[in-house]
Amino acid sequence: MPRLSKFEEYRFIGYRKNMKVYDCDNPEHFAILEQLEKENELVSNNQLQSFAPDSLEEAKNRSFKPFK
């Protein structure tokens, strides 16, 4: 599956501005996240967050909501 640079090892990536978590294994989620990154340079502006363990439950524990 494709991944964003600096987040190659992570499936779930959170966007800090909207507090949504995106599943990079979902092609629709990844396309939206990739477009947001291109438009806003999220990686270089430190607006993305990974989770350890890399799970939706951990993202929810950190107040992120699943993107739908």
C-alpha positions as CSV (number, residue, x, y, z in Angstrom):
1,M,0.0,0.0,0.0
2,P,1.2,3.5,-0.6
3,R,2.3,5.7,2.3
4,L,3.3,9.3,2.8
5,S,7.0,10.1,3.2
6,K,8.1,9.9,6.9
7,F,5.1,7.7,7.6
8,E,5.9,4.6,5.6
9,E,5.5,2.3,8.6
10,Y,2.2,3.6,9.7
11,R,-1.3,2.7,8.6
12,F,-3.3,5.3,10.7
13,I,-2.3,8.9,10.3
14,G,-4.0,11.8,12.1
15,Y,-4.5,15.3,10.8
16,R,-4.1,17.7,13.8
17,K,-6.2,20.5,12.3
18,N,-9.4,18.6,11.9
19,M,-8.6,15.8,14.5
20,K,-9.5,13.1,12.0
21,V,-7.6,9.9,11.5
22,Y,-7.1,8.4,8.0
23,D,-6.6,4.8,7.2
24,C,-3.8,4.6,4.6
25,D,-5.0,1.1,3.6
26,N,-8.3,2.6,2.4
27,P,-7.7,4.0,-1.1
28,E,-10.3,6.7,-0.6
29,H,-8.9,7.9,2.7
30,F,-5.3,7.8,1.3
31,A,-6.3,9.8,-1.7
32,I,-7.9,12.5,0.5
33,L,-4.9,12.6,2.8
34,E,-2.5,12.7,-0.1
35,Q,-4.4,15.6,-1.6
36,L,-4.4,17.5,1.7
37,E,-0.7,16.9,2.1
38,K,0.0,18.3,-1.4
39,E,-2.1,21.4,-0.9
40,N,-1.0,22.2,2.6
41,E,2.4,20.6,3.0
42,L,1.3,18.8,6.1
43,V,4.4,16.8,6.6
44,S,6.8,19.8,6.5
45,N,4.4,21.9,8.7
46,N,4.2,19.1,11.4
47,Q,0.4,18.7,11.0
48,L,0.3,14.9,10.9
49,Q,0.5,12.4,13.7
50,S,1.2,8.7,13.8
51,F,0.2,6.5,16.7
52,A,2.0,3.7,18.7
53,P,0.6,1.2,18.6
54,D,-0.5,1.8,15.1
55,S,-4.2,1.3,15.7
56,L,-7.5,3.1,15.4
57,E,-8.1,2.5,19.1
58,E,-5.0,4.4,20.0
59,A,-6.0,7.2,17.7
60,K,-9.3,7.4,19.4
61,N,-7.5,7.4,22.8
62,R,-5.8,10.6,21.6
63,S,-9.1,12.3,20.7
64,F,-9.0,11.7,17.0
65,K,-12.2,10.7,15.2
66,P,-12.2,8.3,12.3
67,F,-12.6,9.9,8.9
68,K,-15.8,8.8,7.1
